[in-house]
C-alpha cells in the first residue's frame, strides 16, 4: 500500500501506528493513533476497553462473531496500519511475496469486515486474503496477553527460537542446520541409488536399448528437412523431365515439319532484317528480334540440360523413404524433433552411467553419511549443552523478575527433550532425532504457586497472574523477541500499588523510549489498567468512556494532555480532590524521575 510522504513520516518508529474501528459492539466509530512507546488505556469498568482489544484480536485473524456487529448496522469494520520494523519485515515480506501483495514502503494496512449474516472479508494492503494468511501475518505483528491465540510465547514450536536468541546460539545452530541439510541431501541420493536390483537391471536394459537405438540412427540436426526436399525431387523426376522436354520441343519443334517458337522467331528476324533495308526506322525492332531469338535459344539449351540432368533413382528414393520412416518412429518414442531425440539419448546415457556406477557411488555416500553423523553429533551435542546452560540462566532471570512482580514463589524452567531415532546421530550414547534446529525440543515450564509442579506454559490459567508471568518473560526475552507490539490486558489483577509501580516500570522498559540508544529489539506496548501506578508510566494516555447519544450507548476515547491526565489519575486514586490531584502530580513526577534514572543507566 503506497502512503503519502506525510503519512509515512507520521508512522515514525511506531509498530501499530493507528487503528480505525467502525460499528463494532458499542463502538460507533473510534480512530486511535498510538505512540511508539508505552500506551495506557484507562476507564471505568464496562466502558469498552476490552472491546478495543477484541477488535485488535479480530484484526489479527481471531474468531469473528455476529455479536461484534453494532445493533442496527449491516457490518463492523476494523482497519489497522502497521509500520514494519526490520525484524517484522524479515518474517512478513516473504508471506506477502508468496501471495503477490505489494509492499513498496514500510506500511502494512490490514482490514477486516464482519457482516451481520456471517460473511467476513480480510484485506492486506487492499488485497483480499484468506483467514489463514491473515493469521500467518498477524502472529508476527502483535502479542495480546489475555488472548492465548495471539500469544507467541504460548506457541511451543517457537520456544527453541526464543532460547537460542536469548543465549546467542543462532550461529551455532546455523552450523548444525547446514550439516543436517547436507545429511538429508546425501540420504536422498542414497535412497535414489538403492533401488531394487531387478528393477535396476530392467532399467539398465531399457536404457541400453534406447542409447543404442538413438546412437545407431546417427541423427543429424536439419537432416529430416533435407531428406524431405530430396524425396520431393526424386518422387517427381519423370514429371519434371516430361515438362522440361515439352517446353524444349515447344521452342525447337516436335519434328522436321513441325516448326517451334525459335523457327518462327528466326523467320520474323529475317523479315525484319529485310524490312530494314527499306526503312532504317525498324532497326530497333530488328535488334529486339535478334535478342528474343538469342534468349529463346539460351532457354532451349537450359531446358535440354535440365531434362537430361533429371535423376531417375528409385533405389535412392527407397533409401530416403526408409530413413524418413526411421526418424518418424524415433520421434514417436523420444521427442518431437531430432534435437529432442538426441537430448533424450544423452539423458539416457547419463542415467545409465549413474546406475552403472551406483554401487561405487553408494559406498562413497554411505561413508559421507557416517562422517556427517559424527560431525552432527558433536555440534548438536555442544548446542544442546549450551542450551541447557542458557535455560538455567533464563530461569534464574525470569524468577528474579517474578519476585519483583509479587510472585516470589513462582518457578520457571526450560525442558529440553530428545526423541529416539535409530538413524540419527549418537549423542551421549543414544541415537536421537535431529532436524535443522538440532536435537532438542524446548518447552517453557511454569509453577505460578508454591507446591505446584512445573507445567507447560501453554496450560497455565489466564488472568492477571499470567500477564505478570508473561511480562517477566518478555522483560528477560526482550533481546530474543521479535514481536513488534505487545498488548497487556488484566495485568493488574491481584496486585497493589507498590507492585503496580514495578509493573509499570517494567512495561515502559520494554519500549524504545526507555533508552536513548537501543541495540536489542524494542517493543511498542499497549496496556489496559485500573492502577494509576501503571498508568503513570505511559508515554501516551487514553481514557475510554461511554456516552449516551439519543437512546444509544457509544464508546468514546480521549487522548489526554497533561492536565487531563492528572485529573484521570486523581479519579483512579479515589475521588478527584485537591489532595488526589496533588498525589497524581507527585506520582507523575516520581515516574518521570524513575524514567530519567532508567535511561541514564542504559
C-alpha positions in Angstrom: 0.0 0.0 0.0 1.5 3.3 -1.1 1.2 6.1 1.6 1.8 9.8 1.2 5.1 11.2 2.5 3.2 12.8 5.4 1.6 9.5 6.4 4.9 7.7 6.2 6.5 10.4 8.3 3.7 10.2 10.9 4.3 6.5 11.3 7.7 7.2 12.7 9.1 4.2 14.6 5.6 3.1 15.8 4.6 -0.5 15.2 0.8 -0.4 15.4 0.5 3.2 14.2 -3.2 3.6 14.2 -6.5 1.7 14.3 -9.9 2.7 12.9 -13.0 0.9 14.4 -16.5 1.3 13.0 -19.8 -0.3 14.2 -18.0 -2.8 16.5 -20.0 -3.8 19.6 -20.9 -0.5 21.3 -18.3 1.4 19.3 -19.8 3.6 16.7 -16.5 5.0 15.4 -13.1 5.3 17.0 -9.8 6.4 15.5 -6.7 5.9 17.6 -3.1 6.9 16.8 -0.7 5.1 19.1 2.7 6.2 20.5 5.7 4.1 19.5 6.4 3.5 23.2 4.2 2.8 26.2 0.4 3.4 25.6 -2.0 3.1 28.5 -5.8 2.8 28.4 -7.9 3.6 31.4 -11.6 4.0 32.1 -14.5 2.7 34.2 -15.4 -1.0 34.0 -17.7 -1.6 31.1 -16.6 1.5 29.2 -15.3 -0.7 26.3 -11.6 -1.1 26.9 -11.7 -4.8 26.3 -13.8 -4.3 23.2 -10.9 -2.5 21.7 -8.7 -5.5 22.4 -11.3 -7.7 20.9 -11.2 -5.6 17.8 -7.4 -5.9 17.6 -7.7 -9.6 18.0 -10.2 -9.9 15.2 -7.8 -7.8 13.0 -5.1 -10.4 13.5 -7.4 -13.3 12.4 -9.3 -14.0 15.6 -12.7 -15.6 15.5 -15.4 -13.3 14.2 -18.9 -13.3 15.9 -22.1 -11.7 14.6 -22.4 -10.1 18.1 -19.5 -7.9 17.2 -21.7 -6.0 14.7 -23.2 -3.0 16.3 -27.0 -3.1 16.6 -29.0 -1.8 13.6 -25.9 -1.8 11.3 -25.0 -4.1 8.5 -21.3 -4.7 9.2 -18.4 -4.0 11.6 -15.1 -2.8 10.2 -11.6 -2.7 11.8 -8.6 -1.3 10.0 -5.0 -1.2 11.4 -1.9 0.5 10.0 1.4 -1.1 10.9 4.9 0.3 10.5 7.0 -2.7 9.9 10.3 -2.9 11.8 13.2 -4.6 10.1 12.7 -7.8 12.2 9.0 -7.9 11.3 9.8 -7.4 7.6 12.1 -10.4 7.6 9.2 -12.6 8.6 6.2 -10.9 6.9 7.6 -9.8 3.5 8.2 -13.5 2.4 4.5 -14.1 3.1 3.5 -11.0 1.1 5.7 -12.1 -1.8 4.3 -15.6 -1.7 0.7 -14.3 -2.3 1.7 -11.4 -4.6 0.9 -8.4 -2.3 2.7 -5.2 -3.0 4.8 -3.7 -0.2 6.5 -0.7 -1.6 7.0 1.1 1.7 7.2 0.2 5.4 3.5 0.3 6.0 1.1 -2.6 6.2 -2.6 -1.9 6.2 -4.9 -4.7 7.4 -8.7 -4.5 7.1 -11.3 -6.9 8.5 -15.1 -6.6 7.9 -17.8 -8.7 9.6 -21.3 -8.8 8.0 -24.3 -9.5 10.2 -25.2 -12.5 8.1 -21.9 -14.1 9.0 -19.8 -13.3 5.9 -16.4 -11.6 6.6 -13.7 -10.1 4.5 -9.9 -9.8 5.1 -7.7 -7.5 3.2 -4.0 -6.8 3.4 -2.8 -3.6 1.5 -6.1 -3.6 -0.3 -5.8 -7.2 -1.5 -8.4 -9.8 -0.3 -6.7 -12.7 1.6 -7.8 -15.9 3.3 -8.2 -16.1 7.1 -5.2 -18.4 7.2 -3.0 -15.9 5.5 -4.2 -13.1 7.9 -3.4 -15.3 10.9 0.1 -16.1 9.5 0.8 -12.4 9.2 -0.9 -11.4 12.5 1.2 -13.7 14.6 4.3 -11.7 13.7 2.7 -8.3 14.5 1.2 -8.4 18.0 1.1 -10.4 21.1 -2.1 -10.0 23.1 -1.6 -11.1 26.7 -5.0 -12.1 27.7 -5.9 -13.9 24.4 -3.8 -17.0 24.2 -4.4 -17.5 20.4 -2.5 -14.3 19.8 0.5 -15.0 22.2 3.8 -16.1 20.7 5.2 -17.4 24.0 2.4 -20.0 24.1 3.5 -21.4 20.7 5.7 -24.3 21.8 7.3 -24.6 18.4 8.9 -21.2 18.9 10.3 -21.8 22.4 13.6 -23.2 21.0 13.9 -20.0 18.8 13.4 -17.8 21.9 16.0 -19.8 23.8 18.6 -19.7 21.0 18.2 -16.0 20.5 18.4 -15.4 24.3 21.6 -17.5 24.5 23.2 -16.0 21.4 23.2 -19.5 19.9 21.9 -18.7 16.5 25.2 -19.0 14.7 26.0 -22.3 16.4 22.5 -23.6 15.5 23.0 -22.5 11.8 26.2 -24.6 11.6 24.2 -27.6 12.8 21.4 -26.8 10.3 23.9 -26.7 7.4 25.2 -30.2 8.3 21.7 -31.6 8.7 20.8 -30.3 5.2 23.9 -31.9 3.8 22.9 -35.2 5.5 19.4 -35.1 4.0 20.9 -34.5 0.6 23.2 -37.5 0.9 20.5 -39.7 2.2 18.1 -38.7 -0.6 20.8 -39.6 -3.1 21.4 -43.0 -1.4 17.7 -43.7 -1.5 17.6 -42.9 -5.2 20.6 -45.2 -5.9 19.5 -48.1 -3.7 16.6 -49.3 -5.9 15.5 -52.9 -6.2 18.2 -55.0 -8.0 15.8 -56.4 -10.6 14.2 -53.0 -11.3 17.7 -51.6 -11.7 18.5 -54.4 -14.2 15.3 -53.8 -16.1 16.1 -50.1 -16.2 19.6 -50.8 -17.5 18.3 -53.0 -20.3 15.8 -50.3 -21.3 18.4 -47.5 -21.2 20.9 -49.6 -23.1 18.3 -50.2 -25.8 17.4 -46.5 -26.0 21.1 -45.4 -26.2 21.9 -47.9 -28.9 18.9 -47.2 -31.0 19.4 -43.5 -31.0 23.2 -43.8 -31.4 22.8 -46.3 -34.3 20.5 -43.9 -36.1 23.3 -41.3 -36.3 20.9 -38.4 -36.5 22.0 -35.0 -37.7 20.2 -31.8 -36.9 18.4 -30.5 -40.0 18.6 -33.9 -41.7 14.8 -34.5 -41.8 14.1 -31.3 -43.8 16.8 -32.0 -46.3 15.6 -35.6 -46.8 12.0 -34.4 -47.4 13.2 -31.9 -50.0 15.3 -34.6 -51.8 12.4 -37.1 -51.7 10.2 -34.4 -53.3 12.6 -34.0 -56.2 13.1 -37.8 -56.8 9.5 -38.6 -56.5 8.6 -36.2 -59.3 11.6 -37.0 -61.6 9.5 -38.3 -64.6 7.1 -35.5 -64.4 9.8 -32.9 -64.2 11.6 -34.5 -67.2 8.4 -34.6 -69.3 7.6 -30.9 -68.5 11.1 -29.8 -69.4 11.0 -31.8 -72.7 7.7 -30.4 -73.6 9.0 -26.9 -73.0 12.1 -27.6 -75.1 10.1 -29.1 -78.0 7.8 -26.1 -77.9 10.9 -23.9 -78.7 12.6 -26.2 -81.3 9.6 -28.1 -82.7 8.5 -31.7 -82.4 10.0 -32.8 -85.8 11.3 -31.7 -89.2 7.9 -30.5 -90.4 6.9 -29.0 -87.1 8.1 -25.5 -86.5 8.9 -24.4 -83.0 9.0 -20.9 -81.4 12.7 -20.5 -82.3 12.0 -21.2 -86.0 9.2 -18.7 -86.0 11.4 -16.1 -84.2 14.1 -16.7 -86.9 11.6 -16.2 -89.7 10.4 -13.0 -88.0 14.0 -11.8 -87.7 14.7 -12.4 -91.4 11.6 -10.5 -92.3 12.5 -7.5 -90.1 16.1 -7.6 -91.4 14.8 -7.3 -95.0 12.5 -4.6 -94.0 15.3 -2.6 -92.5 16.9 -2.3 -96.0 14.0 -0.2 -97.0 13.3 1.6 -93.7 16.0 2.3 -91.2 13.3 3.1 -88.6 12.8 -0.6 -87.9 16.4 -1.0 -86.7 15.3 -1.2 -83.0 12.7 -3.8 -84.0 15.4 -5.9 -85.7 17.6 -5.7 -82.6 14.7 -6.8 -80.4 14.0 -9.7 -82.7 17.7 -10.7 -82.6 17.7 -10.5 -78.7 14.4 -12.6 -78.5 15.8 -15.2 -80.8 19.1 -15.5 -78.8 17.2 -15.6 -75.5 14.9 -18.3 -76.8 17.9 -20.3 -77.9 19.6 -20.0 -74.5 16.3 -21.1 -72.8 16.1 -24.1 -75.0 19.6 -25.2 -74.2 18.9 -24.7 -70.4 15.7 -26.8 -70.6 17.5 -29.6 -72.5 20.3 -29.6 -69.9 17.7 -29.7 -67.1 15.8 -32.5 -68.9 18.9 -34.6 -69.5 20.1 -34.0 -65.8 16.9 -35.2 -64.1 17.9 -38.2 -62.0 15.7 -41.3 -62.1 16.9 -43.2 -58.9 14.3 -45.5 -57.4 17.0 -47.0 -55.1 17.9 -43.6 -53.6 14.2 -42.8 -53.2 13.7 -46.1 -51.3 16.7 -45.2 -49.0 15.2 -41.8 -48.3 11.8 -43.3 -47.5 13.4 -45.7 -45.1 15.4 -43.0 -43.4 12.4 -40.7 -43.0 10.4 -43.6 -41.6 13.1 -44.3 -39.1 13.1 -40.7 -37.9 9.3 -40.8 -37.7 9.4 -43.9 -35.4 12.1 -42.3 -33.2 10.1 -39.1 -32.9 7.0 -41.1 -31.7 9.2 -42.6 -28.9 11.6 -39.9 -27.8 10.6 -36.4 -28.9 9.0 -34.1 -31.5 12.3 -33.1 -33.1 15.7 -34.5 -33.9 17.1 -32.2 -31.2 14.8 -33.7 -28.6 15.6 -37.2 -29.7 19.4 -36.5 -29.4 18.8 -34.9 -25.9 16.8 -37.9 -24.8 19.6 -40.2 -25.8 22.1 -38.1 -23.9 20.0 -38.2 -20.8 19.5 -41.9 -21.1 23.3 -42.4 -21.4 23.9 -40.2 -18.3 21.4 -42.1 -16.3 22.9 -45.4 -17.5 26.3 -44.2 -16.4 24.9 -43.3 -13.0 23.3 -46.7 -12.5 26.4 -48.4 -13.7 28.4 -46.6 -11.1 25.7 -46.6 -8.4 27.4 -49.3 -6.3 30.6 -47.3 -6.1 28.7 -44.0 -5.5 26.5 -45.7 -2.8 29.6 -46.7 -0.9 31.0 -43.3 -1.2 27.8 -41.6 0.0 27.5 -44.1 2.9 31.0 -43.0 4.1 29.9 -39.4 3.8 26.7 -40.2 5.8 28.8 -41.8 8.6 31.1 -38.8 8.8 28.3 -36.3 8.8 26.5 -38.1 11.6 29.7 -37.9 13.7 30.0 -34.1 12.9 26.4 -33.5 13.7 26.6 -35.5 16.9 29.5 -33.3 18.1 28.0 -29.9 17.0 24.4 -30.7 18.1 25.7 -32.1 21.4 27.6 -28.8 22.0 24.5 -26.8 21.1 22.3 -28.9 23.4 24.7 -28.3 26.3 24.8 -24.6 25.6 21.0 -24.6 25.5 20.9 -26.2 29.0 23.2 -23.5 30.3 21.1 -20.8 28.6 18.0 -22.3 30.0 19.3 -22.2 33.6 20.3 -18.6 33.2 16.9 -17.8 31.7 15.1 -19.5 34.5 17.1 -17.5 37.2 16.5 -14.2 35.4 12.7 -14.8 35.0 12.3 -15.9 38.6 14.1 -12.7 39.7 11.6 -10.7 37.6 8.7 -12.6 39.0 9.9 -11.8 42.5 9.8 -8.1 41.7 6.3 -8.6 40.4 4.9 -10.1 43.6 5.3 -13.7 42.5 8.3 -14.6 44.7 7.3 -18.3 45.0 6.8 -18.8 41.3 9.2 -21.1 39.5 10.3 -21.2 35.8 12.1 -23.9 33.9 13.1 -24.9 30.4 12.6 -28.6 29.4 14.8 -29.9 26.7 13.8 -33.3 25.4 15.1 -35.6 22.7 13.4 -38.2 20.6 14.9 -41.5 19.7 15.8 -42.3 16.1 17.8 -45.3 15.2 19.1 -43.5 12.1 20.0 -40.3 14.0 23.4 -39.2 15.4 24.7 -40.8 18.5 24.8 -38.3 21.3 25.8 -39.3 24.9 25.4 -43.0 24.0 21.9 -42.6 22.5 20.8 -42.3 18.9 18.4 -39.3 18.6 16.3 -37.5 16.1 17.8 -34.3 14.5 16.5 -31.5 12.3 17.7 -28.1 11.3 17.1 -26.8 14.9 19.2 -29.5 16.5 18.4 -32.5 18.7 16.3 -30.7 21.3 12.6 -30.0 21.7 12.4 -27.0 24.0 9.4 -26.1 26.1 8.9 -23.4 28.8 7.5 -24.7 32.1 6.0 -22.7 34.9 4.8 -23.2 38.5 2.9 -20.0 39.5 2.2 -21.1 43.0 4.3 -22.8 45.7 3.9 -26.6 45.9 2.7 -26.9 42.3 4.8 -28.9 39.9 6.2 -27.2 36.8 3.6 -27.3 34.0 3.8 -26.4 30.3 3.4 -22.7 29.8 0.6 -23.2 27.3 -1.5 -24.9 30.1 -1.5 -22.3 32.8 -4.6 -20.4 33.7 -5.4 -17.0 32.2 -5.7 -13.8 34.1 -3.5 -11.2 35.8 -1.1 -13.7 37.1 -0.5 -15.0 33.6 0.0 -11.5 32.3 2.6 -10.8 35.0 4.3 -14.0 34.2 4.4 -13.0 30.5 5.7 -9.6 31.5 8.6 -11.2 33.4 9.4 -13.4 30.4 9.1 -10.5 27.9 11.4 -8.4 30.1 14.1 -11.1 30.1 13.5 -12.2 26.5 13.4 -8.7 25.0 16.6 -9.4 23.1 15.1 -12.6 21.7 11.5 -11.5 20.9 10.8 -10.0 17.5 7.1 -9.4 18.0 6.8 -5.6 17.5 3.7 -4.8 19.6 2.7 -6.2 23.0 -0.8 -5.7 24.4 -1.4 -6.4 28.1 -4.9 -6.9 29.5 -5.8 -7.7 33.1 -2.1 -7.4 34.1 -3.0 -5.5 37.3 -5.4 -8.2 38.7 -4.5 -9.1 42.3 -1.6 -6.6 42.8 -1.4 -3.4 44.8 0.1 0.0 44.2 3.7 -0.8 45.0 3.8 -3.8 42.7 1.8 -1.8 40.2 4.6 0.7 40.1 7.2 -2.0 39.4 4.9 -3.5 36.7 4.5 -0.1 35.0 8.3 0.5 35.1 8.9 -2.9 33.5 6.3 -2.3 30.8 7.9 1.0 29.9 11.3 -0.6 30.0 10.3 -2.8 27.1 9.8 0.2 24.8 12.2 2.2 22.6 11.5 5.3 24.7 13.2 3.6 27.7 16.7 4.1 26.3 18.3 6.6 24.1 20.3 4.1 22.0 18.8 0.6 21.5 20.7 -2.4 20.3 18.1 -5.0 21.4 14.7 -5.3 19.8 12.3 -2.9 21.5 8.5 -3.2 21.7 5.6 -0.9 21.4 3.4 -1.7 24.5 -0.4 -1.1 24.9 -1.8 -1.8 28.4 -5.3 -1.7 29.8 -5.1 -0.9 33.5 -7.0 0.2 36.6 -3.9 1.1 38.6 -2.7 4.7 38.5 0.8 3.5 39.3 0.9 1.6 36.0 -0.9 4.3 34.0 1.6 7.0 35.2 4.4 5.3 33.2 2.6 5.7 29.9 4.1 7.8 27.1 0.6 8.2 25.8 -2.6 8.0 27.9 -6.1 7.3 26.5 -9.3 7.5 28.5 -12.1 5.3 27.4 -15.7 6.2 28.5 -19.3 5.7 27.5 -21.8 8.3 26.4 -25.5 8.2 25.8 -26.4 9.7 22.4 -30.1 9.7 21.8 -31.1 6.3 23.2 -27.9 4.6 22.2 -24.7 3.9 24.3 -21.5 4.5 22.5 -17.8 4.2 23.5 -15.6 7.3 23.2 -11.8 7.6 23.7 -9.8 10.7 24.5 -6.1 11.3 24.2 -5.2 13.0 27.4 -2.9 16.0 27.7 -1.0 16.6 31.0 -3.8 18.4 32.8 -6.5 15.8 31.8 -4.1 13.1 32.7 -3.7 14.5 36.2 -7.5 14.6 36.5 -7.8 11.0 35.4 -5.1 9.7 37.7 -6.7 11.6 40.6 -10.0 9.8 39.8 -8.2 6.5 39.7 -6.6 7.3 43.1 -10.1 7.9 44.6 -12.2 10.9 44.1 -10.9 13.9 42.2 -10.0 16.3 45.0 -7.2 18.7 45.6 -5.4 16.1 47.6 -5.7 13.3 45.0 -4.7 15.8 42.2 -1.6 16.7 44.2 -0.9 12.9 44.6 -1.4 12.4 40.9 1.1 15.2 40.1 3.6 13.7 42.6 3.1 10.3 41.0 3.8 11.6 37.5 6.9 13.5 38.9 8.2 10.3 40.6 7.6 8.3 37.4 9.5 11.0 35.3 12.4 10.8 37.8 12.4 7.0 37.5 12.4 7.1 33.7 15.3 9.6 33.7 17.3 7.3 36.0 16.4 4.3 33.9 17.7 6.0 30.8 20.9 7.1 32.4 21.7 3.5 33.4 21.5 2.3 29.8 
